[in-house]
């Protein structure tokens, strides 16, 4: 399966687009632009939640680059859902799990879905609302919306 347009827009809406490198643990609005020498508590991030060794302190990108990174990143999470999840999925269930994996990571996707039915998976999605052990309001909201998408 592939992510639908609805699923793509769901991820874009929840990730937001920030065109400079920032600390994903930063709760300020707007997020602080992270430059050389500044400490980070979370993960250095840019665009629509893109992370990785290619993200550097002081980095800036265009809207087009952010969208390109998102599309590239999504492929990895589509592949993960297709390989890991052993139960048949509807399009909305697939979209919800790609969004979940994009935000929580592939290892958490494995834990969430391991030998579980769709009903159990759905009931467990809201439990993944913490970052560095701290419950975050934004993650609680996102998990609830992913659960609703999964159930629709």
C-alpha positions as CSV (number, residue, x, y, z in Angstrom):
1,X,0.0,0.0,0.0
2,X,0.9,3.6,-0.4
3,X,0.0,6.7,1.7
4,X,-3.1,8.4,0.4
5,X,-3.4,12.1,-0.3
6,X,-5.4,12.3,2.9
7,X,-2.7,10.6,4.9
8,X,0.0,12.8,3.3
9,X,-1.9,15.9,4.3
10,X,-2.6,14.5,7.8
11,X,1.2,14.2,8.4
12,X,1.9,17.7,7.0
13,X,-0.8,19.2,9.2
14,X,0.6,17.5,12.3
15,X,4.3,18.0,11.6
16,X,4.0,21.6,10.5
17,X,6.7,23.1,8.4
18,X,9.7,24.8,9.9
19,X,12.3,25.9,7.4
20,X,15.2,26.1,9.8
21,X,16.9,23.6,12.1
22,X,15.3,23.4,15.5
23,X,15.2,21.2,18.6
24,X,12.1,19.0,18.5
25,X,11.9,19.1,22.3
26,X,11.5,22.9,22.2
27,X,7.9,23.8,23.1
28,X,8.3,27.6,22.4
29,X,6.4,29.2,19.5
30,X,8.1,30.0,17.3
31,X,10.7,27.4,17.9
32,X,14.2,28.7,18.4
33,X,16.5,28.6,15.4
34,X,19.4,26.3,16.5
35,X,22.8,27.6,15.4
36,X,26.3,26.3,16.2
37,X,27.2,26.2,19.8
38,X,23.6,26.0,21.0
39,X,22.7,23.0,23.1
40,X,19.8,20.7,22.1
41,X,17.7,18.6,24.5
42,X,15.8,16.6,21.8
43,X,16.5,15.9,18.1
44,X,17.7,18.4,15.6
45,X,14.9,18.7,13.1
46,X,13.9,20.7,10.0
47,X,11.0,20.9,7.5
48,X,8.1,18.5,8.2
49,X,9.8,16.7,11.1
50,X,12.8,15.6,9.1
51,X,15.7,14.3,11.2
52,X,19.0,12.7,10.4
53,X,22.7,13.3,9.9
54,X,22.0,15.7,7.1
55,X,20.3,18.1,9.5
56,X,22.8,20.6,10.8
57,X,22.8,23.5,13.2
58,X,22.2,26.8,11.4
59,X,20.5,25.0,8.4
60,X,17.7,26.6,6.4
61,X,15.7,25.1,3.5
62,X,12.9,26.2,1.1
63,X,9.3,25.0,1.1
64,X,10.1,22.8,-1.9
65,X,13.1,21.2,-0.1
66,X,10.9,20.5,2.9
67,X,8.3,18.8,0.7
68,X,11.0,16.7,-1.1
69,X,12.4,15.6,2.3
70,X,8.9,14.7,3.5
71,X,8.1,12.6,0.4
72,X,11.5,10.8,0.7
73,X,11.0,10.1,4.4
74,X,7.4,8.8,3.9
75,X,8.6,6.1,1.6
76,X,10.7,4.6,4.4
77,X,7.7,4.5,6.7
78,X,5.3,3.1,4.0
79,X,7.8,0.3,3.5
80,X,8.0,-0.3,7.2
81,X,4.2,-0.6,7.6
82,X,4.0,-2.9,4.6
83,X,6.7,-5.2,6.0
84,X,5.9,-5.1,9.7
85,X,2.1,-5.2,9.9
86,X,0.7,-8.7,9.3
87,X,-3.0,-8.0,9.4
88,X,-5.0,-6.6,6.5
89,X,-5.4,-2.8,6.7
90,X,-7.9,-0.4,5.3
91,X,-6.4,2.8,3.6
92,X,-7.2,4.8,6.7
93,X,-5.6,2.3,9.0
94,X,-2.5,2.3,6.8
95,X,-2.4,6.1,6.8
96,X,-2.7,6.2,10.6
97,X,0.1,3.7,11.0
98,X,2.4,5.6,8.6
99,X,1.8,8.8,10.5
100,X,2.4,7.0,13.8
101,X,5.7,5.5,12.5
102,X,6.8,8.8,11.0
103,X,6.4,10.4,14.4
104,X,7.3,7.6,16.8
105,X,9.7,5.5,14.8
106,X,9.8,2.0,13.3
107,X,10.7,0.3,16.6
108,X,7.6,1.7,18.2
109,X,5.6,0.6,15.2
110,X,6.9,-3.0,15.7
111,X,5.9,-2.8,19.4
112,X,2.5,-1.3,18.7
113,X,1.5,-3.9,16.1
114,X,3.3,-7.1,17.2
115,X,0.8,-10.0,17.1
116,X,-2.1,-7.7,17.7
117,X,-5.5,-7.3,16.1
118,X,-6.7,-4.1,14.7
119,X,-8.9,-3.4,17.8
120,X,-5.9,-3.9,20.1
121,X,-3.6,-1.7,17.9
122,X,-6.2,1.0,18.0
123,X,-6.6,0.9,21.7
124,X,-2.8,1.1,22.2
125,X,-2.1,4.1,19.9
126,X,-2.9,6.7,22.6
127,X,-0.3,5.3,24.9
128,X,2.5,6.7,22.7
129,X,2.2,10.3,23.9
130,X,5.5,10.9,25.6
131,X,8.9,12.3,24.6
132,X,11.9,11.6,26.8
133,X,9.4,10.2,29.4
134,X,7.3,13.4,29.5
135,X,3.6,13.4,28.4
136,X,3.2,16.1,25.8
137,X,-0.2,17.7,25.0
138,X,0.6,17.8,21.3
139,X,1.5,14.1,21.2
140,X,-1.7,13.2,23.2
141,X,-3.7,15.1,20.6
142,X,-1.9,13.6,17.6
143,X,-2.3,10.0,18.9
144,X,-6.0,10.6,19.5
145,X,-6.4,11.8,15.9
146,X,-4.4,8.9,14.6
147,X,-6.6,6.6,16.6
148,X,-9.7,8.2,15.1
149,X,-8.3,8.0,11.6
150,X,-7.4,4.3,12.2
151,X,-11.0,3.6,13.3
152,X,-12.7,5.5,10.4
